[in-house]
Amino acid sequence: MAKFYVQSGELAEVIHAVDSQAAALWLMNTVMETFFPAVADTKLVPVEIGSDPFEYLEDGLLLLGEEIFVSEQGFDRQDSDQFDSIEIFTEWNELILAVAKLEKSFSAENEELAIG
């Protein structure tokens, strides 16, 4: 994995990822883990389709800017890859929803195996 310098708003972090988009997603994950409500088993509660994701994103946006800048060369580079924070949030949320569905599916399968 490559080392990326990722920054947005007040945040600047070095992140190891497979590509610049994955690095931007990881920064979003780091921020949103702080603001999403946790359930008893400490898993994130994804934004359900049809709800207003901006309610959850509002606090995170206080830390993030409108764009996330990613470079393999360093911080504050003119040649950084740029990602829209809202688009990265949307992609991050879709990934969280997909993982939650997989976990639910595996959990149901394991219950059937235990019963059967």
N, C-alpha and C positions, 0 to 999 in steps of 0.2 A: 504494500500500500504506500501511496505517496503522502508526503507531508504538505498540508495546505494551510495558508494563512487566511483566516476567515474573519471578516469584520462587518458589523452592521450597527449603526447607532452607537451606543455606549460600549458595545462588546467587541473584543478582539481576542481570538483564540487560535491556537495551532491545533489542527485536527488531522488525524491520519485517516484517509479514505481512499476508495478506489478511483474516484474522479471528483471534479469540482462540485458537481451537483449533489453527490453523496455528502460532501463536506458541508454544503449549505443546509441539507436536510438534517445533518447531525447537530448543527448549531441550533436549528429550529427545535429539534427534540430536546436539547439541553434547556432551552428557554421555556418551552411549553411544559416540561415535566414540573417546573416550578409553579405553574399557574393552573394546571388542570386539576380538578378534584380527584382525589385518590379513593379507591374503594377499599374495603377491608383487607383484601389480599395484596394491596399496594400496586395493583395494575391501573393503568390510566383509563379514564372514562372517555371514549372518543365522542366527538360531536356527532350526534345523529343527523342523518340526511334530513333536511327540511328545517333544522334549527338554525339559529343565527351564529355562525362561527365567530363573528366579530365580538360577541360578548366574551368569548374565551380569549380571543386574540388581543383584546384591548390592553390588558396589563402587560402582555408580552411586547406589544408595540411600544410601550414606554421605554423598553430597552433596545428594541430593534429599530432600524431606520426603514425607509420604504424599499431599500434594496440591500441585498447581501452581496458583498464583494469577496471573491475567492481568487487567490493567487498562489502559485507554487514558489514564487520568488521572494515574497515578503509583504508586509502591510503597506497600505497607502500607495499601491502601484496603479499607474494609469492603464496598464494592460490587463487588469483583473477581469475575470469573468464576473458578470453581473446577473443576479437573479432577483426577480420581484418577490418581496417578502410574502405577499398575499398568495402568490402562486406556489411558493415553497410550503407555506402553511397548508394550503389545500392538498398538495401532494402528500405532505406528512400525515394529515388527517386521514386520507384515503388509505395509507399504509397501516395506520393504527386500527382503522375499521377492519381491514383485511386480516390483520393478526388476531383481532378479537373474534372474528368469525371462525378462523382456523382453530383457535383455542376452544371455542364453544363446541365446534364439531368434534375435535379430538376428545374433549371431556365427555360428550354424549356417547361417542364410540367406546370409550373406556368404561363408562357406566354400563353399557349394554354387555360388554365382555364380562364384567364382574357379576352381573345378574345372570347371564346366560350360562 
